[in-house]
């Protein structure tokens, strides 16, 4: 398919510049600076077998193509395959690359939806999923003695912020004949270059930092190999989980400020994490930008920033955590992350609520774990809300 409004790439431009300008230029018909929303399912053809690059919006749409081109240029690969949701992207990957009898090796801490689609859906079709601590290279080496089709990791992992050494695991996966897949939703290409570190496929929930404004849901797949990208696009088109043009337009708008937002998210999260770490009511804080994080050196090596997510446990355990969550006012209790608003989540009952408790606890997701997506509010205001909630929690009082 041709991309009618796509201008030449900007390979030498800085990331922030490409996030604004890569892909679509001003509209040729009107000069509009923003990519138009092509809200159409149908395209007039010039004759039998002669179209202008688009035939039906399930298979291609100019607004969606503009988003795909920009994402691809940010990653340094071909156009992305964007989908209706992040889970649609993950499912498209699995349906494209897995057959009955195939095996997937995953990090022991991944998004609950990824676990659900493998254990509760694809397992019925003969796909096997094995979970391993991918921060332990010896464990990864052992689990790959048996053949695997995919090695799938999140780093930082959701919600414990555990890291995986991408270059090292990529080498192990490739030596075992497996494709190496990275869910880079938490950091985006603004803070982590997964392809440079050896990934074959990168997965995103664009709902999160990429769109960044709690406006829409979406997902994306990017592949190093053009033939693999073609397979992913075929499955996306065939199963009908394409992204709609309005959602693509909102995501294009969010991309323009991605670099700036991730810098601020990281700075704010570090300030909040340092404050939490100093509070006697807080038992432990996980944030890759803290020197106390057990993998701080790895974060410094493979990330350009700590990101906007942190996790912590309270000294009072699960009862205190639940009281704390219900005492917050500025910070919103919600099942999302990566937005300009600060959001807090209780993984055990929300994002990972359907993951078996034994598996959840083994991965370090305790019933008292709190995940905080630090937004772009002034850090002192976020901290004031957390401080008030901690005080009310300690007193057993709900707001």
HUVEN-V327521 format. One record per pair of residues at least 12 apart in sequence whose ideal C-beta (glycine too) atoms are under 10 Angstrom apart, sorted by sequence separation. I is the first residue (numbers start at 1). J is the second residue. D is the distance in whole Angstrom. If there is no record, write none. Layout:
i=[I	I]
j=[J	J]
d=[D	D]
This chain:
i=[10	23	24	42	43	53	67	68	81	106	117	118	119	131	132	153	170	182	205	206	207	221	273	287	288	312	330	331	332	333	335	348	9	10	42	43	66	67	68	118	130	140	151	153	169	181	182	189	205	206	272	273	274	277	293	331	332	333	347	348	352	7	8	9	40	42	43	65	68	104	115	130	155	166	180	188	204	205	206	221	273	276	288	289	328	335	336	337	351	372	385	7	41	42	64	65	67	81	114	182	184	189	204	205	221	272	273	274	277	288	335	336	6	7	38	40	41	64	115	130	153	166	182	183	188	203	204	273	274	289	290	328	334	335	6	7	8	40	41	43	65	134	153	180	182	185	203	204	219	270	273	274	288	289	293	333	348	352	5	6	7	39	43	64	104	128	130	134	135	151	164	166	180	181	182	183	184	185	186	188	191	202	203	204	269	270	271	274	288	289	335	347	348	349	5	6	7	38	43	110	132	134	151	180	181	182	183	184	185	186	190	202	203	269	270	273	287	288	325	347	348	352	3	4	5	41	90	94	98	102	128	134	135	153	179	180	181	182	183	184	185	188	190	201	202	269	270	273	287	290	324	325	326	347	348	351	3	5	40	90	110	128	129	131	132	134	151	152	179	180	181	182	183	184	185	188	189	201	202	266	269	287	288	289	325	346	348	350	5	39	40	91	95	100	108	109	127	135	151	178	179	180	181	182	183	185	186	187	188	200	201	202	219	266	267	287	288	324	346	347	348	5	38	40	90	91	94	102	104	105	106	108	127	129	134	150	151	185	186	199	200	201	220	266	286	287	346	347	4	5	37	38	39	87	90	94	98	101	102	103	104	105	106	107	108	109	110	133	140	170	174	185	188	199	200	201	219	286	287	322	325	345	346	347	37	38	86	100	101	102	103	104	105	106	107	108	109	140	144	148	151	158	161	170	173	184	185	199	200	218	285	286	287	321	345	346	36	37	38	87	91	99	100	101	102	103	104	105	106	107	108	109	152	157	166	172	173	174	184	198	217	218	285	286	322	344	345	35	36	38	86	87	90	91	94	95	98	99	100	101	102	103	104	105	107	108	135	137	141	149	151	152	153	154	155	158	159	166	170	171	173	195	201	216	284	285	286	321	322	344	345	35	38	85	86	90	94	98	99	100	106	107	108	134	135	136	137	140	141	144	148	149	150	151	152	153	154	155	156	158	166	169	170	194	195	200	201	216	284	285	309	318	343	344	345	87	98	105	133	134	135	140	143	144	147	148	149	150	151	152	153	154	155	156	157	166	167	168	169	170	195	218	283	284	308	309	343	344	5	35	36	87	91	95	98	134	135	146	147	148	149	150	151	152	153	154	156	166	167	168	169	170	194	216	217	218	282	283	284	307	308	318	342	343	344	5	35	91	94	98	108	133	134	137	141	144	145	147	148	150	151	152	153	154	155	156	166	167	201	215	216	220	282	283	284	307	308	342	343	34	35	95	134	137	140	144	154	155	165	166	167	215	216	218	282	283	341	342	343	5	94	107	140	143	144	164	166	189	216	218	273	277	279	281	282	283	342	118	134	135	137	141	144	185	216	217	276	281	282	283	308	309	311	337	339	341	342	27	35	94	105	134	137	141	185	215	216	270	277	279	280	281	308	337	338	340	341	342	140	156	184	211	215	218	269	270	272	273	276	279	309	311	337	339	340	341	106	155	206	211	213	266	269	270	273	283	336	337	338	339	340	342	24	105	114	134	184	212	213	215	216	266	267	269	270	272	273	276	337	24	105	134	155	211	212	215	266	267	269	273	281	334	342	103	114	181	207	211	213	265	266	268	269	270	272	342	24	25	103	105	153	206	210	211	212	213	263	264	265	266	267	269	331	332	344	23	24	106	110	155	181	206	210	211	212	262	263	265	266	282	331	344	23	24	103	105	110	111	211	212	262	265	266	281	331	332	342	22	23	103	104	105	106	107	109	110	114	179	180	206	207	210	211	213	262	264	265	324	328	331	342	23	24	102	103	104	105	106	107	108	109	113	179	206	209	210	212	259	262	321	322	325	330	344	23	24	101	102	103	104	105	106	107	109	111	112	153	179	212	262	321	322	324	331	22	23	102	103	104	105	106	107	109	110	111	112	158	207	211	261	321	330	4	5	22	23	101	102	104	105	106	107	109	110	111	151	206	210	213	318	319	320	321	322	2	4	21	22	23	108	109	151	152	154	179	206	209	212	317	318	319	321	1	2	3	4	20	22	23	99	107	109	150	212	317	318	320	331	2	3	19	22	23	98	107	109	150	152	210	317	318	330	331	1	2	18	19	21	22	97	98	108	109	209	210	316	330	1	97	109	209	212	311	313	315	330	1	19	108	311	313	314	328	330	331	18	19	94	107	109	311	313	314	329	330	331	6	18	23	94	209	312	313	314	329	330	3	5	93	107	312	313	328	1	2	4	5	18	94	311	312	327	328	330	331	1	3	6	15	93	272	311	312	327	329	330	5	6	9	13	310	311	312	328	329	4	5	310	311	327	328	3	4	6	7	11	90	107	309	310	324	327	2	3	6	9	10	309	310	326	327	1	5	6	9	105	308	309	310	325	327	328	3	11	190	308	309	324	327	328	3	307	308	323	324	326	327	6	9	105	188	191	307	308	323	324	326	105	190	191	306	308	324	325	327	114	189	190	323	324	188	189	190	272	320	323	324	327	329	105	188	190	191	322	323	327	328	111	190	191	321	323	326	327	6	105	110	188	189	190	265	269	320	323	326	104	111	188	191	265	268	312	316	319	320	323	324	103	104	106	107	187	190	191	265	323	3	107	190	262	264	314	320	322	323	104	106	261	265	316	319	1	261	286	316	187	261	314	315	314	316	97	284	257	286	97	254	254	283	284	286	287	93	254	94	285	287	93	282	114	90	111	113	90	89	111	276	89	212	276	86	209	86	209	273	208	209	272	187	208	273	186	272	97	269	271	97	197	269	270	275	279	282	96	197	269	274	275	281	196	268	269	281	192	267	268	272	275	276	279	93	194	265	266	268	271	272	275	279	281	282	75	193	265	267	268	270	271	274	281	93	192	193	264	265	268	269	272	276	280	281	92	191	192	193	264	265	268	271	272	275	276	279	89	161	187	191	192	264	267	271	275	281	75	76	89	90	191	192	269	281	74	75	89	90	190	191	261	268	272	276	280	74	89	90	187	189	190	191	192	261	264	268	73	74	89	187	191	260	71	76	86	88	89	186	187	190	191	71	75	77	86	87	187	214	74	75	76	86	187	188	217	257	75	76	83	85	86	87	187	214	75	83	85	86	186	187	77	80	82	83	85	86	186	187	214	83	186	75	77	80	82	86	161	162	185	214	215	77	96	161	163	213	214	80	93	160	161	162	212	213	214	75	92	96	159	161	211	212	213	214	91	93	161	208	209	210	211	212	213	75	88	89	90	92	157	161	207	208	209	214	87	88	89	93	156	163	165	168	207	208	209	71	85	86	88	89	90	97	156	162	163	164	205	207	208	84	85	86	87	88	89	96	156	161	162	163	166	205	206	207	71	84	85	86	88	89	155	162	163	165	205	83	84	85	86	96	97	161	163	164	167	71	83	84	93	96	97	163	166	167	74	82	83	95	96	163	165	166	82	83	95	96	156	165	166	81	82	83	93	96	97	161	163	164	67	71	80	81	82	92	93	96	156	163	80	81	82	92	95	96	155	163	80	81	92	94	95	80	81	92	93	96	67	79	80	89	92	93	95	96	155	156	78	91	92	95	155	75	77	78	91	92	161	76	77	78	92	95	161	75	77	78	79	89	92	155	156	72	74	75	76	77	78	81	88	91	155	161	71	75	77	80	81	83	92	161	162	71	72	78	79	81	91	156	159	161	188	67	71	72	78	81	82	88	156	158	159	160	161	186	187	68	77	78	80	81	83	84	88	89	159	185	186	67	68	80	81	83	88	156	158	185	64	68	79	81	82	87	88	89	156	157	81	88	156	81	83	84	85	72	84	83	84	85	82	83	84	135	81	82	83	84	135	81	82	214	81	85	84	135	212	209	212	68	82	208	82	19	82	19	18	19	60	15	16	59	15	59	68	15	67	59	60	15	58	59	64	67	159	58	59	64	66	158	58	63	64	65	67	68	71	56	58	59	61	63	64	67	70	71	74	58	60	61	63	66	67	70	58	59	61	62	63	64	65	66	67	58	61	63	64	67	71	74	57	63	64	67	70	74	56	57	62	63	66	70	159	57	61	64	158	159	160	186	57	63	64	67	159	63	158	159	19	159	159	158	159	158	162	162	160	161	41	159	160	39	40	159	160	39	157	159	160	37	38	39	157	158	37	38	157	36	37	160	35	37	38	39	159	161	37	38	159	160	37	159	35	36	37	158	159	35	159	34	37	35	34	35	34	34	24	131	23	133	133	131	133	1	23	131	22	120	19	20	21	112	119	19	20	111	116	119	18	19	20	115	119	19	20	109	112	113	116	19	20	112	113	115	116	16	19	111	112	115	119	16	18	19	111	112	113	114	115	16	17	110	112	113	15	16	109	112	15	16	111	115	14	110	115	15	16	112	115	108	109	109	110	112	108	109	108	109	107	108	109	108	15]
j=[22	35	36	54	55	65	79	80	93	118	129	130	131	143	144	165	182	194	217	218	219	233	285	299	300	324	342	343	344	345	347	360	22	23	55	56	79	80	81	131	143	153	164	166	182	194	195	202	218	219	285	286	287	290	306	344	345	346	360	361	365	21	22	23	54	56	57	79	82	118	129	144	169	180	194	202	218	219	220	235	287	290	302	303	342	349	350	351	365	386	399	22	56	57	79	80	82	96	129	197	199	204	219	220	236	287	288	289	292	303	350	351	22	23	54	56	57	80	131	146	169	182	198	199	204	219	220	289	290	305	306	344	350	351	23	24	25	57	58	60	82	151	170	197	199	202	220	221	236	287	290	291	305	306	310	350	365	369	23	24	25	57	61	82	122	146	148	152	153	169	182	184	198	199	200	201	202	203	204	206	209	220	221	222	287	288	289	292	306	307	353	365	366	367	24	25	26	57	62	129	151	153	170	199	200	201	202	203	204	205	209	221	222	288	289	292	306	307	344	366	367	371	23	24	25	61	110	114	118	122	148	154	155	173	199	200	201	202	203	204	205	208	210	221	222	289	290	293	307	310	344	345	346	367	368	371	24	26	61	111	131	149	150	152	153	155	172	173	200	201	202	203	204	205	206	209	210	222	223	287	290	308	309	310	346	367	369	371	27	61	62	113	117	122	130	131	149	157	173	200	201	202	203	204	205	207	208	209	210	222	223	224	241	288	289	309	310	346	368	369	370	28	61	63	113	114	117	125	127	128	129	131	150	152	157	173	174	208	209	222	223	224	243	289	309	310	369	370	28	29	61	62	63	111	114	118	122	125	126	127	128	129	130	131	132	133	134	157	164	194	198	209	212	223	224	225	243	310	311	346	349	369	370	371	62	63	111	125	126	127	128	129	130	131	132	133	134	165	169	173	176	183	186	195	198	209	210	224	225	243	310	311	312	346	370	371	62	63	64	113	117	125	126	127	128	129	130	131	132	133	134	135	178	183	192	198	199	200	210	224	243	244	311	312	348	370	371	62	63	65	113	114	117	118	121	122	125	126	127	128	129	130	131	132	134	135	162	164	168	176	178	179	180	181	182	185	186	193	197	198	200	222	228	243	311	312	313	348	349	371	372	63	66	113	114	118	122	126	127	128	134	135	136	162	163	164	165	168	169	172	176	177	178	179	180	181	182	183	184	186	194	197	198	222	223	228	229	244	312	313	337	346	371	372	373	116	127	134	162	163	164	169	172	173	176	177	178	179	180	181	182	183	184	185	186	195	196	197	198	199	224	247	312	313	337	338	372	373	35	65	66	117	121	125	128	164	165	176	177	178	179	180	181	182	183	184	186	196	197	198	199	200	224	246	247	248	312	313	314	337	338	348	372	373	374	36	66	122	125	129	139	164	165	168	172	175	176	178	179	181	182	183	184	185	186	187	197	198	232	246	247	251	313	314	315	338	339	373	374	66	67	127	166	169	172	176	186	187	197	198	199	247	248	250	314	315	373	374	375	38	127	140	173	176	177	197	199	222	249	251	306	310	312	314	315	316	375	152	168	169	171	175	178	219	250	251	310	315	316	317	342	343	345	371	373	375	376	62	70	129	140	169	172	176	220	250	251	305	312	314	315	316	343	372	373	375	376	377	176	192	220	247	251	254	305	306	308	309	312	315	345	347	373	375	376	377	143	192	243	248	250	303	306	307	310	320	373	374	375	376	377	379	62	143	152	172	222	250	251	253	254	304	305	307	308	310	311	314	375	63	144	173	194	250	251	254	305	306	308	312	320	373	381	143	154	221	247	251	253	305	306	308	309	310	312	382	65	66	144	146	194	247	251	252	253	254	304	305	306	307	308	310	372	373	385	65	66	148	152	197	223	248	252	253	254	304	305	307	308	324	373	386	66	67	146	148	153	154	254	255	305	308	309	324	374	375	385	66	67	147	148	149	150	151	153	154	158	223	224	250	251	254	255	257	306	308	309	368	372	375	386	68	69	147	148	149	150	151	152	153	154	158	224	251	254	255	257	304	307	366	367	370	375	389	69	70	147	148	149	150	151	152	153	155	157	158	199	225	258	308	367	368	370	377	69	70	149	150	151	152	153	154	156	157	158	159	205	254	258	308	368	377	52	53	70	71	149	150	152	153	154	155	157	158	159	199	254	258	261	366	367	368	369	370	51	53	70	71	72	157	158	200	201	203	228	255	258	261	366	367	368	370	51	52	53	54	70	72	73	149	157	159	200	262	367	368	370	381	53	54	70	73	74	149	158	160	201	203	261	368	369	381	382	53	54	70	71	73	74	149	150	160	161	261	262	368	382	54	150	162	262	265	364	366	368	383	55	73	162	365	367	368	382	384	385	73	74	149	162	164	366	368	369	384	385	386	62	74	79	150	265	368	369	370	385	386	60	62	150	164	369	370	385	59	60	62	63	76	152	369	370	385	386	388	389	60	62	65	74	152	331	370	371	386	388	389	65	66	69	73	370	371	372	388	389	65	66	371	372	388	389	65	66	68	69	73	152	169	371	372	386	389	65	66	69	72	73	372	373	389	390	65	69	70	73	169	372	373	374	389	391	392	68	76	255	373	374	389	392	393	69	373	374	389	390	392	393	73	76	172	255	258	374	375	390	391	393	173	258	259	374	376	392	393	395	183	258	259	392	393	258	259	260	342	390	393	394	397	399	176	259	261	262	393	394	398	399	183	262	263	393	395	398	399	79	178	183	261	262	263	338	342	393	396	399	178	185	262	265	339	342	386	390	393	394	397	398	178	179	181	182	262	265	266	340	398	79	183	266	338	340	390	396	398	399	181	183	338	342	393	396	79	339	364	394	266	340	393	394	394	396	179	366	340	369	181	338	339	368	369	371	372	179	340	181	372	374	181	370	203	181	203	205	183	183	205	370	185	308	372	183	307	185	308	372	308	309	372	288	309	374	288	374	200	372	374	201	301	373	374	379	383	386	201	302	374	379	380	386	302	374	375	387	299	374	375	379	382	383	386	201	302	373	374	376	379	380	383	387	389	390	184	302	374	376	377	379	380	383	390	203	302	303	374	375	378	379	382	386	390	391	203	302	303	304	375	376	379	382	383	386	387	390	201	273	299	303	304	376	379	383	387	393	188	189	202	203	304	305	382	394	188	189	203	204	304	305	375	382	386	390	394	189	204	205	302	304	305	306	307	376	379	383	189	190	205	303	307	376	188	193	203	205	206	303	304	307	308	189	193	195	204	205	305	332	193	194	195	205	306	307	336	376	195	196	203	205	206	207	307	334	196	204	206	207	307	308	199	202	204	205	207	208	308	309	336	206	309	199	201	204	206	210	285	286	309	338	339	202	221	286	288	338	339	206	219	286	287	288	338	339	340	202	219	223	286	288	338	339	340	341	219	221	289	336	337	338	339	340	341	204	217	218	219	221	286	290	336	337	338	343	217	218	219	223	286	293	295	298	337	338	339	202	216	217	219	220	221	228	287	293	294	295	336	338	339	216	217	218	219	220	221	228	288	293	294	295	298	337	338	339	204	217	218	219	221	222	288	295	296	298	338	217	218	219	220	230	231	295	297	298	301	206	218	219	228	231	232	298	301	302	210	218	219	231	232	299	301	302	219	220	232	233	293	302	303	219	220	221	231	234	235	299	301	302	206	210	219	220	221	231	232	235	295	302	220	221	222	232	235	236	295	303	221	222	233	235	236	222	223	234	235	238	210	222	223	232	235	236	238	239	298	299	222	235	236	239	299	220	222	223	236	237	306	222	223	224	238	241	307	222	224	225	226	236	239	302	303	220	222	223	224	225	226	229	236	239	303	309	220	224	226	229	230	232	241	310	311	221	222	228	229	231	241	306	309	311	338	218	222	223	229	232	233	239	307	309	310	311	312	337	338	220	229	230	232	233	235	236	240	241	311	337	338	220	221	233	234	236	241	309	311	338	218	222	233	235	236	241	242	243	310	311	236	243	311	237	239	240	241	229	241	241	242	243	241	242	243	294	241	242	243	244	295	242	243	375	243	247	247	298	375	373	376	233	247	373	248	188	251	189	189	190	233	189	190	233	190	234	243	191	243	236	237	193	236	237	242	245	337	237	238	243	245	337	238	243	244	245	247	248	251	237	239	240	242	244	245	248	251	252	255	240	242	243	245	248	249	252	241	242	244	245	246	247	248	249	250	242	245	247	248	251	255	258	242	248	249	252	255	259	242	243	248	249	252	256	345	244	248	251	345	346	347	373	245	251	252	255	347	252	347	348	210	350	351	351	352	352	363	364	363	364	245	363	364	244	245	364	365	245	363	365	366	244	245	246	364	365	245	246	365	245	246	369	245	247	248	249	369	371	248	249	370	371	249	371	248	249	250	371	372	249	373	249	252	252	252	253	253	256	252	359	252	362	363	362	364	233	255	363	255	354	254	255	256	347	354	255	256	347	352	355	255	256	257	352	356	257	258	347	350	351	354	258	259	351	352	354	355	256	259	351	352	355	359	257	259	260	352	353	354	355	356	258	259	352	354	355	258	259	352	355	259	260	355	359	259	355	360	262	263	360	363	359	360	362	363	365	362	363	363	364	363	364	365	365	304]
d=[5	8	9	9	6	8	9	5	9	8	9	10	10	9	9	10	9	4	8	4	8	9	5	9	9	10	7	7	7	7	10	7	7	9	8	7	10	7	7	9	6	9	10	8	9	9	9	8	8	6	9	8	9	7	9	5	10	8	8	9	6	8	10	8	9	7	8	7	5	6	8	10	9	8	9	10	8	6	5	10	4	10	10	9	9	10	10	9	9	8	10	9	6	8	10	10	6	10	9	8	8	9	6	8	8	8	9	9	7	7	5	9	9	7	8	10	5	10	8	8	6	6	9	10	7	7	4	7	7	7	8	6	9	6	6	7	9	7	8	9	9	8	10	9	4	10	7	8	10	7	5	10	9	3	10	9	6	9	8	6	4	9	9	6	9	9	8	9	10	7	8	9	6	7	9	10	5	7	10	9	9	8	6	8	6	10	10	10	5	8	10	5	7	8	5	8	9	8	9	10	9	5	8	5	7	7	8	7	5	10	8	7	8	9	5	9	6	7	6	9	5	10	8	10	7	9	10	9	9	9	9	9	9	9	9	5	4	5	5	6	5	8	9	6	5	7	7	9	8	8	9	9	10	9	8	8	9	9	8	8	8	10	10	10	10	8	8	10	5	8	8	7	8	10	8	5	9	7	8	10	10	10	9	9	6	9	7	9	7	9	9	9	10	9	10	9	9	9	4	9	6	10	6	10	8	9	8	8	6	10	5	9	8	10	9	8	9	10	9	6	10	6	6	10	7	9	7	10	7	10	6	5	10	9	8	8	9	5	8	9	7	8	9	7	9	4	8	8	8	9	10	4	8	8	6	7	7	10	8	8	7	8	7	7	6	8	10	10	9	9	7	7	9	9	5	9	8	6	8	7	10	9	7	6	9	5	8	6	5	6	4	5	5	5	7	5	9	9	10	8	8	8	8	10	8	10	8	7	7	5	6	4	8	7	8	8	8	6	8	5	6	9	3	8	7	8	7	8	7	7	7	9	9	9	8	10	9	8	10	9	9	9	8	7	10	6	4	8	7	9	8	8	7	10	9	8	9	8	7	8	10	7	9	6	4	9	6	9	10	10	5	9	8	10	7	8	10	9	6	7	8	8	7	9	9	5	9	9	9	7	8	6	9	9	9	9	6	9	8	10	8	8	9	8	6	10	7	8	10	6	6	9	6	7	8	7	8	8	10	7	6	9	3	9	9	7	9	9	6	8	6	9	9	5	7	9	5	8	8	9	6	6	9	7	7	8	6	5	5	5	6	4	8	10	8	10	9	9	8	7	6	5	8	5	8	8	8	7	7	10	9	7	8	10	10	4	7	9	7	5	7	8	7	8	7	8	5	9	5	9	10	8	10	8	7	7	6	5	9	10	6	8	7	4	10	9	5	9	10	10	9	9	8	6	6	8	8	8	9	6	9	7	10	7	8	7	4	5	8	10	4	9	7	6	9	9	9	6	9	10	8	10	10	7	5	4	7	8	9	6	10	8	9	8	6	5	8	6	7	10	7	9	8	9	9	10	7	9	9	6	8	10	9	6	7	8	4	9	9	9	9	9	7	9	5	10	8	6	10	8	9	10	9	7	7	5	8	10	9	10	8	6	7	9	10	5	7	9	8	9	7	7	10	9	6	5	8	6	9	9	10	8	8	10	9	6	10	10	5	9	10	8	4	6	5	8	10	8	8	10	8	9	6	10	5	9	7	10	9	9	8	10	8	5	7	9	9	10	10	8	9	9	8	7	10	7	10	10	10	9	7	10	9	6	9	7	4	9	5	8	8	9	9	10	8	9	9	5	8	8	5	7	7	9	10	5	8	10	10	9	10	9	6	9	9	6	9	10	9	6	9	6	7	9	10	8	4	10	7	10	10	9	10	8	4	8	7	7	6	10	9	9	5	9	7	5	8	7	4	9	6	3	10	9	9	9	8	10	8	7	7	9	8	9	9	5	9	9	10	10	9	6	8	9	10	8	8	9	10	8	9	8	7	9	5	6	7	8	7	10	7	10	10	5	8	6	7	10	7	9	9	7	9	9	4	7	10	8	6	5	5	5	4	9	9	8	9	9	7	7	8	8	7	9	7	4	4	8	8	7	7	6	9	7	5	9	10	10	9	8	4	7	6	10	5	8	9	8	6	9	9	8	4	7	9	10	8	6	9	8	10	7	8	10	9	5	9	9	8	8	7	9	9	9	8	9	7	6	8	4	8	6	9	8	7	8	9	8	6	8	6	8	9	9	8	4	10	10	4	10	8	4	9	6	10	5	8	8	10	5	9	6	7	5	9	8	10	9	7	6	7	9	9	7	10	8	7	7	6	6	6	9	9	6	10	10	9	9	8	9	10	6	10	8	5	6	6	10	8	10	10	5	10	10	4	7	9	6	9	8	7	9	6	7	6	9	9	6	8	6	8	7	6	8	9	6	9	10	9	6	6	9	7	9	8	5	8	7	7	8	10	7	9	10	7	10	8	7	8	9	9	5	7	8	8	8	7	8	7	7	5	5	10	10	9	8	9	9	7	5	8	4	9	8	5	9	7	7	8	9	8	7	9	9	5	10	9	6	7	8	9	9	8	8	10	6	7	5	4	10	6	10	5	8	7	9	6	10	9	10	9	10	9	8	10	10	9	8	5	9	10	9	8	9	10	7	8	5	7	4	6	9	9	9	9	4	9	8	6	9	9	8	6	9	9	6	8	7	4	9	8	9	5	5	9	7	7	9	10	8	8	10	5	7	7	9	8	6	9	10	8	10	10	9	8	8	10	9	10	9	10	8	10	7	9	6	7	9	10	9	9	8	9	10	10	9	10	9	10	7	9	9	10	9	8	9	7	7	9	9	10	7	10	9	9	9	10	10	8	9	9	9	9	10	10	10	9	7	10	9	9	10	9	8	9	8	10	10	10	8	8	8	7	7	9	9	9	7	9	9	8	9	5	10	8	8	8	10	9	9	8	10	9	10	6	4	10	9	10	9	5	9	10	10	9	7	6	9	9	8	6	9	8	9	7	4	10	5	8	10	8	9	8	6	10	8	9	9	10	5	7	7	10	9	7	8	9	6	7	9	9	9	10	5	8	9	7	5	9	6	8	10	6	10	10	10	6	7	5	8	8	8	7	10	8	10	6	5	9	10	6	8	5	5	10	7	5	10	7	7	9	9	5	7	9	9	10	8	8	9	7	10	10	10	8	7	6	6	10	10	8	8	10	8	10	8	10	9	8	8	6	7	8	8	9	10	8	6	3	9	9	9	10	6	8	10	7	7	10	5	8	10	10	9	6	5	9	10	9	9	10	7	8	8	9	7	9	6	9	10	8	7	10	9	8	10	9	9	8	9	4	6	10	4	9	10	6	6	9	6	6	8	6	8	10	9	6	8	6	6	6	9	6	10	7	8	8	8	6	9	10	9	8	7	6	10	10	7	5	4	8	9	9	3	9	9	8	8	10	9	3	8	10	10	7	5	6	9	8	9	9	9	9	9	8	8	10	5	7	7	10	5	8	6	7	9	4	9	9	10	9	8	7	7	4	10	10	9	7	9	6	8	10	7	5	8	10	8	9	10	9	9	8	7	7	10	5	8	5	10	7	9	6	4	10	5	6	8	6	7	7	9	9	10	7	10	9	5	7	10	8	9	9	10	9	8	8	10	7	8	10	7	4	9	8	5	5	10	6	5	8	9	8	6	8	9	9	9	5	8	10	8	10	10	8	9	9	5	10	9	10	9	8	8	9	5	7	9	9	5	7	10	10	9	9	7	9	9	10	8	5	6	9	10	8	7	8	8	9	9	10	9	9	6	7	8	8	9	7	6	9	9	8	9	9	6	7	10	10	6	10	8	10	7	9	8	6	8	8	7	10	6	5	10	8	6	8	10	6	10	8	10	8	8	9	9	5	10	9	10	8	5	8	8	8	10	10	9	6	4	7	9	7	10	9	9	9	8	9	9	10	10	10	5	9	9	9	9	9	8	9	5	5	7	9	10	7	6	9	10	8	6	7	7	9	5	10	10	10	8	9	10	9	9	9	9	8	7	10	8	9	10	8	9	7	8	9	6	10	9	10	7	9	8	9	9	5	7	9	9	6	9	5	10	8	9	9	8	10	9	8	9	9	10	10	8	9	6	4	9	9	8	6	8	8	4	7	8	7	9	7	8	8	8	9	9	9	10	5	5	9	4	6	8	8	7	5	9	5	6	10	10	10	9	5	6	9	7	8	7	10	10	10	9	10	7	10	10	8	5	8	8	9	10	10	7	7	7	8	9	7	7	10	10	10	5	8	8	9	6	5	8	6	9	10	5	7	9	9	5	10	10	9	6	7	10	10	9	9	6	9	8	9	9	9	5	4	9	8	9	8	10	7	10	8	10	6	8	9	8	9	8	7	8	9	8	9	9	9	9	8	9	8	10	8	9	8	9	5	5	10	10	9	9	6	9	8	8	8	9	10	9	8	6	5	9	5	9	8	8	9	5	7	4	5	9	9	9	9	8	7	9	10	9	8	9	9	6	10	9	4	9	5	6	7	10	8	8	9	9	10	9	9	10	8	9	10	9	9	7	5	5	7	9	8	7	10	9]
